């Protein structure tokens, strides 16, 4: 999570007077457990010690304006019943607190309750996913070239056979030495010639053949030398170095993927962005979350990691969670 604070250098006397009015006043902040925003630790004295990214921001604000920082715990019943975001909104609507140290996502439903017009934080989210599986080596023989290259190659082979057969047949029919040889025999002869050149077995064309036929055959041999060497070199790399399946890098790829689904903390503000979406990849992800409620976790990051390791899901989480071992994080900012 990256926190961006804008500090205004106040020079006007009216603003200085308003700032001095805050000195000594209480700054009431919501208290809850939600890493990495805010967490509470009970001290031996019975008091609570708070830490987290948002705690650092609130503490800085209170010290900067010389205010007394007081944490007001959120109602645990409301949190269990409504979720962390509605419980926090209920606190500030009832004027129980002055500030909520939490990162909100301005969803349409949230905008109807509060004004989210001033952004204070920019968060880096990661896609936490299992280590990709190795692709099967049984298909290594066709992977050096793409489908378009293979289609063009087979089309070129057929076109070359037919073209060389037409030249030979025309020479037999209209040349000085006429021969009664069928066109299908010419097709067969040049098929064998073309295939042996591809396989590297070598072949020959009679020196008595027309220059046009020998020129076409020479161009074909040169092309096959380049193509076959490129193919064999790439094939060796596929056979010796394991190739992993591509991972998901964007939300669009995640929505279109048939191998993995998103798992997300239900209390995270970003989860509502998916669940309340009406179009695009966010809607597809939201439908997937509704159809698979086991992928909607609640406040427990270990459940999210368990979904990654056991169900093959992709965990949409902040950077601190991706520091856990046995996972392969893909960094994306949203």
Secondary structure per residue as TSV (DSSP state, phi and psi in degrees):
chain	resnum	aa	ss	phi	psi
A	1	X	-	360.0	129.9
A	2	X	E	-107.1	128.0
A	3	X	E	-107.2	126.3
A	4	X	-	-112.9	117.1
A	5	X	-	-110.7	138.6
A	6	X	-	-110.1	116.5
A	7	X	-	-105.3	120.7
A	8	X	-	-90.4	134.2
A	9	X	-	-89.2	104.5
A	10	X	-	-84.3	124.7
A	11	X	-	-120.5	-24.7
A	12	X	S	-74.5	140.6
A	13	X	H	-64.7	-36.9
A	14	X	H	-59.9	-40.3
A	15	X	H	-68.9	-35.9
A	16	X	H	-64.2	-38.1
A	17	X	H	-65.7	-41.8
A	18	X	H	-65.5	-36.1
A	19	X	H	-67.4	-38.2
A	20	X	H	-68.2	-23.9
A	21	X	H	-67.7	-21.6
A	22	X	T	-81.6	-17.4
A	23	X	T	-60.2	127.7
A	24	X	T	85.1	-9.1
A	25	X	-	-79.4	164.4
A	26	X	E	-87.3	140.5
A	27	X	E	-114.2	102.7
A	28	X	E	-88.7	125.7
A	29	X	E	-124.2	145.7
A	30	X	E	-67.4	141.3
A	31	X	E	-117.5	130.6
A	32	X	-	-162.5	172.9
A	33	X	-	-111.9	107.5
A	34	X	B	-156.9	96.1
A	35	X	T	-70.5	145.0
A	36	X	T	-95.9	10.8
A	37	X	T	-66.4	-54.9
A	38	X	B	-155.7	138.5
A	39	X	E	-142.6	152.1
A	40	X	E	-121.0	139.7
A	41	X	E	-124.9	127.6
A	42	X	E	-80.6	126.2
A	43	X	-	-86.3	161.1
A	44	X	T	-56.7	-28.3
A	45	X	T	-74.4	-9.6
A	46	X	S	99.7	-16.1
A	47	X	-	-79.4	167.5
A	48	X	E	-110.6	140.6
A	49	X	E	-111.0	129.8
A	50	X	E	-108.2	146.0
A	51	X	E	-150.2	164.3
A	52	X	S	134.9	171.0
A	53	X	H	-64.0	-48.2
A	54	X	H	-67.2	-30.9
A	55	X	H	-62.9	-38.9
A	56	X	H	-63.0	-39.1
A	57	X	H	-66.9	-48.0
A	58	X	H	-64.0	-38.9
A	59	X	H	-65.0	-40.4
A	60	X	H	-63.6	-42.6
A	61	X	H	-62.2	-44.5
A	62	X	H	-64.9	-38.8
A	63	X	H	-72.0	-35.9
A	64	X	H	-66.3	-38.9
A	65	X	T	-99.5	6.9
A	66	X	T	56.6	51.5
A	67	X	-	-110.9	159.0
A	68	X	E	-91.6	116.8
A	69	X	E	-84.3	125.1
A	70	X	E	-130.4	128.1
A	71	X	E	-95.1	132.3
A	72	X	E	-111.8	111.1
A	73	X	E	-61.9	140.2
A	74	X	-	-74.1	147.5
A	75	X	-	-64.8	116.7
A	76	X	H	-64.6	-30.6
A	77	X	H	-65.1	-43.7
A	78	X	H	-64.8	-36.7
A	79	X	H	-66.6	-43.0
A	80	X	H	-67.0	-39.9
A	81	X	H	-79.0	-42.4
A	82	X	H	-104.9	-28.8
A	83	X	-	108.1	165.0
A	84	X	H	-66.3	-42.6
A	85	X	H	-67.2	-51.6
A	86	X	H	-60.7	-34.9
A	87	X	H	-65.5	-39.9
A	88	X	H	-68.9	-40.0
A	89	X	H	-62.8	-39.0
A	90	X	H	-62.5	-37.3
A	91	X	H	-61.9	-46.3
A	92	X	H	-77.2	-28.8
A	93	X	H	-67.2	-38.4
A	94	X	T	-80.6	3.3
A	95	X	T	59.8	34.5
A	96	X	S	-82.0	-23.2
A	97	X	-	-134.1	163.2
A	98	X	S	-100.8	-25.9
A	99	X	B	-148.1	147.7
A	100	X	-	-115.5	112.1
A	101	X	-	-79.4	70.5
A	102	X	S	-147.4	148.3
A	103	X	-	-92.4	111.6
A	104	X	-	-97.0	152.4
A	105	X	-	-108.7	123.8
A	106	X	-	-72.8	80.2
A	107	X	-	-81.1	160.9
A	108	X	H	-56.0	-39.8
A	109	X	H	-66.7	-37.0
A	110	X	H	-71.8	-34.1
A	111	X	H	-66.0	-23.0
A	112	X	T	-74.8	-17.4
A	113	X	T	-101.9	-40.7
A	114	X	S	-137.6	165.7
A	115	X	-	-95.0	115.4
A	116	X	-	-109.7	42.4
A	117	X	-	-82.7	-12.7
A	118	X	S	-115.7	102.3
A	119	X	-	-75.4	139.3
A	120	X	-	-115.4	-20.3
A	121	X	E	-135.3	154.6
A	122	X	E	-126.0	122.8
A	123	X	-	-107.9	143.4
A	124	X	E	-100.5	117.3
A	125	X	E	-105.3	149.3
A	126	X	E	-121.5	153.7
A	127	X	E	-103.4	108.8
A	128	X	E	-93.8	118.7
A	129	X	E	-139.4	159.5
A	130	X	-	-64.1	159.0
A	131	X	-	-61.4	128.5
A	132	X	-	-62.4	146.6
A	133	X	-	-79.2	156.7
A	134	X	B	-80.4	136.1
A	135	X	-	-69.6	148.9
A	136	X	-	-64.8	137.3
A	137	X	G	-83.7	-5.5
A	138	X	G	-66.7	-25.9
A	139	X	G	-98.7	13.3
A	140	X	H	-64.7	-26.0
A	141	X	H	-70.1	-20.5
A	142	X	H	-108.5	-9.2
A	143	X	H	-76.1	-21.8
A	144	X	T	-58.5	-30.0
A	145	X	S	-118.9	150.2
A	146	X	-	-76.7	171.0
A	147	X	H	-61.7	-39.8
A	148	X	H	-64.1	-38.1
A	149	X	H	-67.3	-41.3
A	150	X	H	-64.2	-42.2
A	151	X	H	-63.7	-42.2
A	152	X	H	-66.1	-35.2
A	153	X	H	-65.4	-49.0
A	154	X	H	-65.4	-36.3
A	155	X	H	-64.3	-39.4
A	156	X	H	-66.2	-39.1
A	157	X	H	-61.9	-47.2
A	158	X	H	-65.0	-43.1
A	159	X	H	-63.5	-39.0
A	160	X	H	-65.9	-41.9
A	161	X	H	-62.8	-46.8
A	162	X	H	-65.6	-41.6
A	163	X	H	-66.4	-44.0
A	164	X	H	-66.8	-36.1
A	165	X	H	-66.7	-38.0
A	166	X	H	-65.1	-42.1
A	167	X	H	-62.5	-45.1
A	168	X	H	-65.8	-43.7
A	169	X	H	-64.3	-39.8
A	170	X	H	-65.0	-39.1
A	171	X	H	-65.2	-39.9
A	172	X	H	-67.0	-36.0
A	173	X	H	-83.6	-36.4
A	174	X	H	-119.8	4.3
A	175	X	S	-81.4	-176.1
A	176	X	S	-72.1	-32.4
A	177	X	S	-108.1	91.3
A	178	X	-	-76.9	134.8
A	179	X	-	-128.6	141.9
A	180	X	-	-90.5	73.5
A	181	X	-	-116.9	131.8
A	182	X	-	-71.4	159.0
A	183	X	H	-66.2	-34.7
A	184	X	H	-66.7	-32.5
A	185	X	H	-66.3	-38.2
A	186	X	H	-64.6	-39.2
A	187	X	H	-60.2	-45.5
A	188	X	H	-63.5	-45.3
A	189	X	H	-61.4	-44.9
A	190	X	H	-77.7	-22.8
A	191	X	H	-65.6	-45.9
A	192	X	H	-62.8	-39.2
A	193	X	H	-64.4	-45.3
A	194	X	H	-64.9	-43.3
A	195	X	H	-67.8	-40.4
A	196	X	H	-66.4	-34.3
A	197	X	H	-66.4	-41.3
A	198	X	H	-62.9	-41.7
A	199	X	H	-77.7	-6.2
A	200	X	T	77.4	19.9
A	201	X	-	-86.6	-19.6
A	202	X	-	83.8	151.9
A	203	X	-	-162.7	-179.0
A	204	X	-	-144.4	159.6
A	205	X	-	-122.9	137.3
A	206	X	-	-57.7	142.3
A	207	X	T	-66.2	-16.9
A	208	X	T	-81.0	-8.3
A	209	X	S	-67.3	154.3
A	210	X	-	-61.5	152.8
A	211	X	H	-62.0	-32.6
A	212	X	H	-63.0	-42.6
A	213	X	H	-67.8	-41.2
A	214	X	H	-68.7	-32.8
A	215	X	H	-66.2	-42.8
A	216	X	H	-63.8	-42.9
A	217	X	H	-64.1	-38.6
A	218	X	H	-65.7	-41.1
A	219	X	H	-63.7	-38.4
A	220	X	H	-65.1	-42.6
A	221	X	H	-63.3	-42.2
A	222	X	H	-64.0	-41.4
A	223	X	H	-64.4	-40.8
A	224	X	H	-70.5	-32.1
A	225	X	H	-60.8	-45.6
A	226	X	H	-67.0	-47.2
A	227	X	H	-66.1	-44.6
A	228	X	H	-66.8	-41.3
A	229	X	H	-63.9	-40.2
A	230	X	H	-64.1	-40.3
A	231	X	H	-66.9	-48.0
A	232	X	H	-65.9	-37.9
A	233	X	H	-64.9	-43.7
A	234	X	H	-68.3	-37.5
A	235	X	H	-62.3	-39.9
A	236	X	H	-62.2	-39.7
A	237	X	H	-67.2	-36.8
A	238	X	H	-67.1	-33.4
A	239	X	H	-81.2	-29.0
A	240	X	H	-94.3	-33.6
A	241	X	S	-109.0	122.1
A	242	X	-	-65.1	140.4
A	243	X	-	-110.5	124.6
A	244	X	B	-89.1	151.1
A	245	X	-	-66.8	145.7
A	246	X	-	-64.7	143.5
A	247	X	-	-95.1	168.0
A	248	X	-	-80.9	129.7
A	249	X	-	-115.3	-20.6
A	250	X	S	-134.8	165.4
A	251	X	H	-66.1	-31.9
A	252	X	H	-63.7	-43.5
A	253	X	H	-66.0	-37.1
A	254	X	H	-65.8	-40.9
A	255	X	H	-66.6	-33.7
A	256	X	H	-87.4	-10.4
A	257	X	-	-73.6	139.9
A	258	X	S	-102.7	-2.2
A	259	X	S	-100.9	-20.9
A	260	X	-	-143.5	154.5
A	261	X	-	-128.0	162.7
A	262	X	E	-81.6	141.5
A	263	X	E	-122.3	137.6
A	264	X	E	-149.3	153.6
A	265	X	E	-73.3	122.1
A	266	X	T	-61.0	-29.6
A	267	X	T	-83.1	-7.5
A	268	X	S	-74.7	137.9
A	269	X	H	-59.9	-34.4
A	270	X	H	-64.5	-25.6
A	271	X	H	-61.8	-36.8
A	272	X	H	-68.3	-27.2
A	273	X	H	-61.4	-35.5
A	274	X	H	-81.5	-43.5
A	275	X	H	-70.3	-26.0
A	276	X	T	-102.3	3.6
A	277	X	-	-69.7	147.3
A	278	X	-	-115.1	-4.4
A	279	X	S	-160.4	167.4
A	280	X	H	75.9	-170.3
A	281	X	H	-63.6	-29.5
A	282	X	H	-61.9	-36.7
A	283	X	H	-67.8	-40.2
A	284	X	H	-61.8	-43.4
A	285	X	H	-66.1	-40.4
A	286	X	H	-61.4	-41.6
A	287	X	H	-64.0	-38.2
A	288	X	H	-64.0	-39.1
A	289	X	H	-67.6	-38.4
A	290	X	H	-68.5	-36.1
A	291	X	H	-77.2	-16.5
A	292	X	-	-129.8	74.5
A	293	X	G	-61.1	-20.7
A	294	X	G	-67.5	-15.5
A	295	X	G	-88.2	-6.3
A	296	X	E	-94.4	103.1
A	297	X	E	-93.7	168.3
A	298	X	-	-133.8	94.6
A	299	X	S	73.7	-0.6
A	300	X	-	-116.5	107.2
A	301	X	H	-67.2	-26.5
A	302	X	H	-65.0	-32.9
A	303	X	H	-65.9	-36.3
A	304	X	H	-65.6	-43.6
A	305	X	H	-65.7	-35.1
A	306	X	H	-64.3	-39.9
A	307	X	H	-63.3	-34.1
A	308	X	H	-67.9	-46.0
A	309	X	H	-78.7	-33.8
A	310	X	H	-99.6	-35.0
A	311	X	H	-105.2	-2.8
A	312	X	-	69.5	24.7
A	313	X	-	-82.5	169.9
A	314	X	E	-112.1	120.1
A	315	X	E	-90.5	119.8
A	316	X	E	-88.7	104.3
A	317	X	E	-144.4	168.7
A	318	X	E	-80.9	171.3
A	319	X	T	-62.6	-36.8
A	320	X	T	-62.5	-33.3
A	321	X	G	-72.4	-31.2
A	322	X	G	-73.4	-4.1
A	323	X	G	-76.5	-5.6
A	324	X	S	-68.1	150.5
A	325	X	S	-75.8	171.1
A	326	X	S	66.8	22.9
A	327	X	-	-134.3	159.8
A	328	X	E	-117.6	96.7
A	329	X	E	-78.9	141.3
A	330	X	E	-116.0	118.7
A	331	X	E	-80.2	127.7
A	332	X	E	-145.9	142.3
A	333	X	E	-103.4	132.2
A	334	X	-	-126.3	360.0
